[in-house]
Every structure is written in C-alpha cells, then in structure tokens.
Amino acid sequence: MKLIKTLPIGLFTICLLLSISVFAQKRDIYELKTYHISSPEQEAILDSYLEKAFIPAAHRNGVEKVGVFKPIGSQEDAGTKVYVFLPFKSIGDWEGFEDKLLKDKTYLSDGDAYINAAFDHPPFDRIETAVMRGMSEHPHFAESKLTNAKKDRVYELRSYEGPTERLYRQKVKMFNSGEMDIFENLNCSPVFYAETIAGPRMPNLMYMTTHENMDIRNEHWKQFGLDPAWVAMRDLAEYKNTVSRNDTRLLYPAEYSDF
C-alpha cells in the first residue's frame, strides 16, 4: 500500500528532474547578418536605422542585447561591411521576431528611411545571414567583459569550415572537449561558440572572442599557441585535418552596440 502511494511522488520527481535537465541543455539560437555596403551614404543610413529603429524595437520584442560590429581600419573590407548579431532563447523566438517587428508601429515609423528606401538608392548592396546554435559546452550568449573604449576593442569573429561533415563534427567536439576552456583561461571574454544551422560555406562553426586592443589580441594568440592543453589536443589523431578554411574577421563595436 505504501508503495502504491509513493509511486506518483517518485514519477513526479523523475519528470521534474528530466524537465530540469532538458532546460539546462537548452541552447541559444543566434542570427548573424552581414550587410554589404559600398558607400558612406549607405553606412550612415544603416547606422541611423540600427541605432534609432532596429535596436530599440529588438529590445521591445524580446532581444535583450544586439551587437553591431564593423571591420577595423587595417582590414581589407573596412567600410564595406556591418555585422549585426542577435541572440535568441529558442528557434521559436527567432522565427517570430520579424513578424513582431512588422507589427511594431514605432519601429515602422522610426525606420522609415531604411524600410521604404527607393529601389535605386538601397541602404545596402546585399545581406548574408547565418543561423546558428550555441555549442553544448557554451550554450548561451555571454556579453563581453571588456570595459575600455569601444573604438579600441578587437572583436575576433572566426569561421572554421570542415572538409567533410564528419570532420566538421570532430572540430565541434574539439571545442567542447577543451579548446574553448583555453580561451576562457586566457581571459579572451568569449561572446559565443556556435554550430551553423544555415548559412554560407557550410559545414562550419563560428565563434567570437574579445580583446582590449590589437596588442593584447596578438599576445592572447601567442599564449594560445604555447598552451600545453592546446599542444596536447592539436596532435591527437581524431582532430587532424578538421579545418579546411579559417575565415578571420577583426572587428570593433559600433558606439551604439549593446556590447
């Protein structure tokens, strides 16, 4: 009789633990939009739109932080790209975001110059979009810990492409099995590590680390290359030939960026 009475409690406990486990494993969804521009006029329109219309509307509609980044002056693509990073709690939040914007009257009014731009005076040349999912060992977006002037910071965005899907998954495993821990130990203030769900140049993973300035960024990479944990990992057979292309972008945050 006692056993029968305690079964519902036991089942309830198991269900509760399972639900907590599922919640704990839930991973953020990220959208990274790359605006390609070809004139200062386009950049000015885009800056005004992002600062005065898009970011305030994103905040109103559930996106707490929006990152806006541009290539630093020494980069070949300086002045030709603007990166917008959006972290979402779920795929459903991402799917519903645009519909919310289109129903936001304040957004439609504040963003009129961008939204209703003439076909022969577009505010950008094209947009590339990547949709990603946080890695299992770093499932959530983390705001940069940097506090120095935004103009001096270096936000490093990297995309590692795999020669095959299997080898790509091995590189993801490498990050989850210790590579991202090295960045954390070096105080690189990582923003995200993610597997690309949809986007250009797949299969690939993407991640962003942050540094106070270029000298510190260079020193971080020097230390990374000498780190005993990295030296041990890079020579393991299971991680050989996992990256066919490394695309590195050195960026700084716009003054109106949330981080």
C-alpha positions as CSV (number, residue, x, y, z in Angstrom):
1,M,0.0,0.0,0.0
2,K,2.8,2.4,0.9
3,L,4.5,1.6,-2.5
4,I,1.4,2.5,-4.4
5,K,1.1,5.8,-2.6
6,T,4.7,6.7,-3.2
7,L,4.8,5.9,-6.9
8,P,3.1,9.2,-8.0
9,I,5.6,11.2,-6.0
10,G,8.5,9.2,-7.5
11,L,7.2,9.6,-11.0
12,F,6.7,13.3,-10.3
13,T,10.3,13.6,-9.1
14,I,11.7,11.8,-12.2
15,C,9.6,14.1,-14.5
16,L,10.9,17.1,-12.6
17,L,14.5,16.1,-12.9
18,L,14.1,15.3,-16.6
19,S,12.5,18.7,-17.2
20,I,15.3,20.5,-15.4
21,S,17.9,18.5,-17.4
22,V,16.2,19.4,-20.7
23,F,16.0,23.1,-19.6
24,A,19.7,23.1,-18.6
25,Q,20.7,21.7,-22.0
26,K,18.7,24.2,-24.0
27,R,20.9,26.2,-26.3
28,D,20.6,29.7,-27.6
29,I,19.9,30.4,-31.3
30,Y,21.9,33.1,-33.0
31,E,21.4,35.1,-36.1
32,L,24.4,36.9,-37.7
33,K,23.5,39.3,-40.5
34,T,26.3,40.8,-42.7
35,Y,25.3,43.9,-44.5
36,H,27.5,44.6,-47.6
37,I,27.7,48.3,-48.4
38,S,29.7,50.3,-50.9
39,S,29.3,54.0,-49.8
40,P,29.4,56.2,-46.8
41,E,25.8,57.2,-47.5
42,Q,24.7,53.6,-47.1
43,E,26.6,53.3,-43.9
44,A,25.1,56.4,-42.5
45,I,21.5,55.2,-43.3
46,L,22.2,51.8,-41.9
47,D,23.8,53.3,-38.7
48,S,20.8,55.5,-38.1
49,Y,18.3,52.7,-38.7
50,L,20.1,50.2,-36.4
51,E,20.6,52.8,-33.6
52,K,17.3,54.5,-33.7
53,A,14.8,52.0,-35.0
54,F,16.0,48.4,-35.1
55,I,17.8,48.0,-31.7
56,P,15.1,49.8,-29.7
57,A,12.5,47.6,-31.5
58,A,14.6,44.4,-30.8
59,H,14.6,45.3,-27.1
60,R,10.8,45.8,-27.1
61,N,10.3,42.5,-28.7
62,G,12.4,40.2,-26.5
63,V,16.0,40.6,-27.7
64,E,17.9,41.9,-24.7
65,K,21.2,42.6,-26.4
66,V,22.1,43.4,-30.0
67,G,25.7,43.5,-31.2
68,V,26.8,45.7,-34.1
69,F,30.3,45.4,-35.4
70,K,32.5,46.8,-38.2
71,P,35.9,45.8,-39.6
72,I,38.8,47.6,-38.0
73,G,40.6,50.1,-40.2
74,S,43.5,47.8,-41.1
75,Q,41.2,45.2,-42.6
76,E,40.7,45.0,-46.4
77,D,37.0,45.1,-46.0
78,A,36.9,48.2,-43.8
79,G,34.0,50.4,-44.7
80,T,32.3,47.7,-46.7
81,K,30.5,45.5,-44.1
82,V,28.4,45.9,-41.0
83,Y,27.7,42.8,-38.8
84,V,24.6,42.5,-36.7
85,F,24.5,39.7,-34.0
86,L,21.2,38.7,-32.4
87,P,20.9,36.1,-29.6
88,F,17.5,34.3,-29.2
89,K,16.4,31.9,-26.4
90,S,14.8,29.5,-28.9
91,I,14.2,28.8,-32.5
92,G,10.6,29.9,-32.0
93,D,11.7,33.3,-30.7
94,W,13.9,33.7,-33.8
95,E,11.1,32.6,-36.2
96,G,8.6,35.0,-34.7
97,F,10.9,38.0,-34.4
98,E,10.4,39.5,-37.9
99,D,6.6,39.3,-37.6
100,K,6.8,41.2,-34.3
101,L,8.8,43.9,-36.0
102,L,6.3,44.3,-38.8
103,K,3.6,44.8,-36.3
104,D,5.6,47.4,-34.3
105,K,4.3,50.8,-35.3
106,T,7.1,52.7,-33.6
107,Y,9.7,50.6,-35.5
108,L,7.9,51.2,-38.8
109,S,7.9,54.9,-38.2
110,D,11.4,55.3,-36.8
111,G,12.9,53.1,-39.5
112,D,11.0,54.6,-42.4
113,A,14.1,55.9,-44.3
114,Y,15.6,52.4,-44.3
115,I,12.4,50.4,-44.7
116,N,11.0,52.5,-47.6
117,A,14.2,53.3,-49.3
118,A,13.9,53.7,-53.1
119,F,14.9,50.8,-55.3
120,D,17.7,52.9,-56.9
121,H,19.0,54.1,-53.6
122,P,19.1,51.0,-51.4
123,P,20.7,51.2,-47.9
124,F,22.9,48.1,-48.7
125,D,24.1,46.0,-51.6
126,R,23.1,42.7,-50.2
127,I,22.7,40.8,-46.9
128,E,24.2,37.5,-45.8
129,T,22.5,35.6,-42.9
130,A,23.8,32.8,-40.8
131,V,21.6,31.0,-38.3
132,M,23.5,29.2,-35.5
133,R,23.0,27.2,-32.3
134,G,25.2,27.6,-29.2
135,M,27.6,24.7,-28.6
136,S,26.7,22.2,-25.9
137,E,29.5,23.4,-23.5
138,H,28.9,27.1,-24.1
139,P,25.1,27.1,-24.8
140,H,24.4,30.7,-24.1
141,F,25.5,34.1,-25.3
142,A,27.8,35.9,-22.9
143,E,28.2,39.7,-23.0
144,S,31.8,40.8,-23.4
145,K,33.6,41.6,-20.1
146,L,35.6,44.5,-21.7
147,T,35.1,48.0,-20.2
148,N,37.6,50.1,-22.2
149,A,36.6,52.4,-25.1
150,K,34.7,50.6,-27.8
151,K,36.8,52.1,-30.6
152,D,39.9,50.4,-29.1
153,R,38.5,46.9,-28.7
154,V,39.1,44.0,-31.1
155,Y,36.2,41.5,-31.5
156,E,37.5,38.5,-33.4
157,L,34.9,36.6,-35.4
158,R,36.1,33.3,-36.8
159,S,34.5,30.7,-39.0
160,Y,36.1,27.3,-39.3
161,E,35.0,25.3,-42.3
162,G,35.3,21.5,-42.4
163,P,36.3,19.5,-45.4
164,T,33.5,16.9,-44.6
165,E,30.6,16.9,-42.3
166,R,32.3,14.2,-40.1
167,L,35.4,16.2,-39.8
168,Y,33.4,19.3,-39.0
169,R,31.7,17.5,-36.2
170,Q,35.1,16.5,-34.9
171,K,36.1,20.1,-34.7
172,V,33.0,20.9,-32.8
173,K,33.9,18.1,-30.4
174,M,37.4,19.6,-30.0
175,F,35.9,22.9,-28.9
176,N,33.5,21.2,-26.5
177,S,36.3,19.0,-25.1
178,G,38.7,21.7,-24.1
179,E,39.5,24.2,-26.8
180,M,37.1,26.8,-25.5
181,D,38.4,26.4,-22.0
182,I,41.8,27.6,-23.2
183,F,40.2,30.9,-24.4
184,E,38.4,31.3,-21.1
185,N,41.6,30.8,-19.2
186,L,43.4,33.4,-21.3
187,N,40.6,35.9,-20.5
188,C,39.6,36.2,-24.1
189,S,36.0,37.0,-23.0
190,P,34.2,34.8,-25.5
191,V,30.8,36.0,-26.7
192,F,29.6,32.8,-28.4
193,Y,30.6,29.5,-29.8
194,A,28.1,28.1,-32.3
195,E,27.3,25.4,-34.8
196,T,26.0,26.8,-38.1
197,I,22.5,25.6,-38.9
198,A,22.0,27.5,-42.1
199,G,24.3,29.9,-43.9
200,P,27.2,30.2,-46.4
201,R,30.2,28.0,-46.6
202,M,28.8,25.1,-44.6
203,P,29.7,22.9,-42.8
204,N,31.2,25.4,-40.4
205,L,31.3,26.6,-36.9
206,M,31.6,30.2,-35.8
207,Y,32.8,31.9,-32.6
208,M,33.7,35.3,-31.3
209,T,36.3,36.3,-28.7
210,T,37.1,39.8,-27.5
211,H,40.3,41.7,-26.6
212,E,41.0,45.1,-25.2
213,N,43.2,46.1,-28.2
214,M,45.3,44.6,-31.0
215,D,48.4,44.2,-28.9
216,I,46.5,42.1,-26.3
217,R,44.8,40.2,-29.1
218,N,48.2,39.2,-30.6
219,E,49.5,38.3,-27.1
220,H,46.5,36.1,-26.5
221,W,47.1,34.1,-29.7
222,K,50.8,33.8,-28.8
223,Q,49.8,32.3,-25.4
224,F,47.2,30.1,-27.0
225,G,49.7,28.5,-29.4
226,L,52.0,27.7,-26.5
227,D,49.4,26.5,-24.1
228,P,50.1,22.9,-23.0
229,A,46.5,21.9,-23.3
230,W,46.4,23.1,-26.9
231,V,49.7,21.5,-27.8
232,A,48.3,18.2,-26.5
233,M,45.0,18.5,-28.3
234,R,46.3,19.6,-31.7
235,D,48.4,16.4,-32.1
236,L,45.6,14.0,-31.4
237,A,44.7,11.9,-34.5
238,E,41.0,12.4,-34.1
239,Y,41.4,16.2,-34.6
240,K,43.7,16.1,-37.6
241,N,42.5,17.8,-40.8
242,T,39.3,19.1,-39.3
243,V,39.6,22.6,-40.7
244,S,39.8,23.3,-44.4
245,R,39.4,27.1,-44.2
246,N,39.8,29.6,-41.4
247,D,38.0,32.9,-42.1
248,T,39.0,35.5,-39.5
249,R,37.4,38.9,-39.2
250,L,38.8,41.6,-36.8
251,L,36.0,44.0,-35.8
252,Y,35.2,46.8,-33.4
253,P,31.7,47.5,-31.9
254,A,29.7,50.5,-33.0
255,E,29.2,53.1,-30.3
256,Y,25.5,52.3,-30.2
257,S,26.2,48.5,-30.0
258,D,24.9,46.9,-26.8
259,F,28.2,45.2,-26.1
